[in-house]
């Protein structure tokens, strides 16, 4: 049973993907405040965040302290297969890998037009679906990398509502972040 703050799935395909990603042992709940606090306190040595290119204005809110090791990659559709991501993971002691999507992503809508035509119920949850798809893609392609302590996290920024949604594998759903967001 979903908790009261878990966001339900309209699409059976998205719900199925959420269940699949929840079974990946390295996927865990970790919000932006927990990440910043862990990096600033030295409890996490390094993190890697991959976000969509058009999210530039929102990324400094993650953790803008110059002393932390937060590797940020931006590309269209927050693809983990873009240049440099796996190389950074292989040669840096990354402990947290975050796929950070956002609502109203033009790239995702263009790239997934055929999928949306086939399953219109995905329209409202496309960004969450894409974050989960990238987490699965990363897990599928990271075999052989020295990532024994790595935790994977999925975030979606909802600028319409002014909050951050975090994937909670225990619920197989995204939940609104525990901490209030002021990113609008």
BELNORZI-V750394 format. One record per backbone hydrogen bond with DSSP energy under -1.0 kcal/mol. NH is the residue of the N-H (numbers start at 0). CO is the residue of the C=O. E is the energy in kcal/mol with one decimal. If there is no record, write none. Layout:
nh/co/e
NH/CO/E
NH/CO/E
This chain:
nh/co/e
5/2/-1.5
6/173/-3.2
14/10/-2.1
15/11/-2.3
16/12/-2.2
17/13/-2.4
18/14/-2.0
19/15/-2.2
20/16/-2.9
21/17/-2.0
23/20/-1.5
26/23/-2.0
27/151/-2.6
34/30/-2.2
35/31/-2.5
36/32/-2.9
37/33/-2.5
38/34/-2.6
39/35/-2.8
40/36/-2.3
42/37/-1.5
43/37/-1.9
46/68/-2.5
47/95/-2.9
48/70/-3.2
49/97/-2.8
50/72/-2.9
54/51/-1.8
57/54/-2.1
58/54/-1.1
60/57/-1.1
61/58/-2.0
67/64/-1.3
69/67/-1.1
70/46/-3.0
72/48/-2.8
74/50/-1.9
77/74/-1.8
81/78/-1.1
84/81/-1.4
87/83/-2.2
88/84/-2.2
89/85/-2.1
90/86/-1.5
93/91/-2.5
94/45/-2.6
96/150/-2.7
97/47/-2.8
98/152/-2.4
99/49/-2.9
100/154/-2.8
102/156/-2.2
108/104/-1.9
109/105/-2.2
110/106/-3.1
111/107/-2.6
112/109/-1.2
115/111/-2.7
116/112/-1.9
117/113/-2.0
118/114/-2.4
121/118/-2.2
122/119/-1.7
124/121/-1.1
128/124/-2.6
129/125/-2.7
130/126/-1.9
131/127/-2.2
132/128/-2.5
133/129/-2.2
134/130/-2.1
135/131/-2.4
136/132/-2.5
137/133/-2.8
138/134/-2.5
139/135/-2.5
140/136/-1.7
141/137/-1.3
144/141/-2.0
146/144/-2.1
149/146/-1.3
150/94/-2.2
151/25/-3.1
152/96/-2.5
154/98/-2.8
155/164/-2.4
156/100/-2.6
157/162/-2.8
161/157/-1.8
162/157/-1.6
164/155/-3.1
165/174/-3.2
166/153/-2.8
167/172/-3.1
170/167/-1.2
171/167/-1.1
172/167/-1.6
174/165/-2.8
176/163/-3.5
